[in-house]
Amino acid sequence: MKTAIVFYSMNGNTKFTAKTIASQTGADLIELKPEKSYPDKGLRKFIWGGKSAVMGETPKLLPYEFDADKYDQIIFGYPVWASNFAPPIKTFIKDNMKQIAGKDFSVFACCSGGGAEKSIDKLKNYLLIKDFKTSLVLIDPKDKPKEENKNLIDNFISAI
Ligand SMILES: Cc1cc2nc3c(=O)[nH]c(=O)nc-3n(C[C@H](O)[C@H](O)[C@H](O)COP(=O)(O)O)c2cc1C
């Protein structure tokens, strides 16, 4: 089964997780980057990113390579923003909805505390699916490494 990990990361925690999963599974990494990048430091990142998530924006993305026919499974990875999935993921789905329909979907969300389950529910609704094959929530895995994250990632990989 060929897998694509489609992810957005502002500060590297999601990217760290995506790379860890890819290195253990051979999945392809597809990193999404907005044409106009969000401020990534200080209060401004919370204001602009938070507003974008709350408003349900779909920011234009820089070109990326993604051939849906190559993949049976897609894993989405994102930072939780205001209890929502980060907007670049929304853009990707909007732009590829027809091509990805019917595939297996899994998800991992990085957060600093709360709202991840809500964000996963919102993603599920946006994808019009009943459930993900499996899901994983990690708390700032790059910035606050924890021994237990390794097991959580291993369990996730076994379930995909
Ligand atoms: C705009 C914005 C909104 C956020 N909202 C939440 C939130 O609702 N809940 C939460 O637990 N963490 C929230 N965070 C923290 C990030 O989800 C968390 O630090 C994540 O690990 C960052 O991933 P990244 O390094 O891949 O960008 C928010 C961060 C930003 C920038």
The ligand as an SDF file (V2000), in Angstrom:
LIG
                    3D

 31 33  0  0  0  0  0  0  0  0999 V2000
   -2.3450   30.2190   15.3880 C   0  0  0  0  0  0  0  0  0  0  0  0
   -2.0970   29.1260   16.3710 C   0  0  0  0  0  0  0  0  0  0  0  0
   -3.1690   28.5820   17.0430 C   0  0  0  0  0  0  0  0  0  0  0  0
   -2.9620   27.5140   17.9330 C   0  0  0  0  0  0  0  0  0  0  0  0
   -4.0490   26.9550   18.5490 N   0  0  0  0  0  0  0  0  0  0  0  0
   -3.8680   25.8800   19.3630 C   0  0  0  0  0  0  0  0  0  0  0  0
   -5.0010   25.2230   19.9580 C   0  0  0  0  0  0  0  0  0  0  0  0
   -6.1620   25.5550   19.7580 O   0  0  0  0  0  0  0  0  0  0  0  0
   -4.7380   24.1870   20.7920 N   0  0  0  0  0  0  0  0  0  0  0  0
   -3.4740   23.7520   21.0680 C   0  0  0  0  0  0  0  0  0  0  0  0
   -3.3070   22.8070   21.8450 O   0  0  0  0  0  0  0  0  0  0  0  0
   -2.3760   24.3270   20.4820 N   0  0  0  0  0  0  0  0  0  0  0  0
   -2.5440   25.3820   19.6280 C   0  0  0  0  0  0  0  0  0  0  0  0
   -1.4600   25.9600   19.0270 N   0  0  0  0  0  0  0  0  0  0  0  0
   -0.1260   25.3740   19.2420 C   0  0  0  0  0  0  0  0  0  0  0  0
    0.3320   24.4370   18.0980 C   0  0  0  0  0  0  0  0  0  0  0  0
   -0.7410   23.6210   17.6420 O   0  0  0  0  0  0  0  0  0  0  0  0
    1.4550   23.4920   18.5750 C   0  0  0  0  0  0  0  0  0  0  0  0
    2.4950   24.2310   19.1520 O   0  0  0  0  0  0  0  0  0  0  0  0
    1.9810   22.5990   17.4390 C   0  0  0  0  0  0  0  0  0  0  0  0
    2.7830   21.5750   18.0030 O   0  0  0  0  0  0  0  0  0  0  0  0
    2.8210   23.3880   16.4530 C   0  0  0  0  0  0  0  0  0  0  0  0
    3.1340   22.5800   15.3380 O   0  0  0  0  0  0  0  0  0  0  0  0
    4.1990   23.0560   14.2380 P   0  0  0  0  0  0  0  0  0  0  0  0
    5.5190   23.2090   14.9740 O   0  0  0  0  0  0  0  0  0  0  0  0
    4.2500   21.9380   13.2420 O   0  0  0  0  0  0  0  0  0  0  0  0
    3.7550   24.3340   13.6510 O   0  0  0  0  0  0  0  0  0  0  0  0
   -1.6400   27.0160   18.1660 C   0  0  0  0  0  0  0  0  0  0  0  0
   -0.5570   27.6070   17.4850 C   0  0  0  0  0  0  0  0  0  0  0  0
   -0.7760   28.6490   16.5900 C   0  0  0  0  0  0  0  0  0  0  0  0
    0.3900   29.2440   15.8360 C   0  0  0  0  0  0  0  0  0  0  0  0
  1  2  1  0
  2  3  1  0
  2 30  2  0
  3  4  2  0
  4  5  1  0
  4 28  1  0
  5  6  2  0
  6  7  1  0
  6 13  1  0
  7  8  2  0
  7  9  1  0
  9 10  1  0
 10 11  2  0
 10 12  1  0
 12 13  2  0
 13 14  1  0
 14 15  1  0
 14 28  1  0
 15 16  1  0
 16 17  1  0
 16 18  1  0
 18 19  1  0
 18 20  1  0
 20 21  1  0
 20 22  1  0
 22 23  1  0
 23 24  1  0
 24 25  2  0
 24 26  1  0
 24 27  1  0
 28 29  2  0
 29 30  1  0
 30 31  1  0
M  END
$$$$
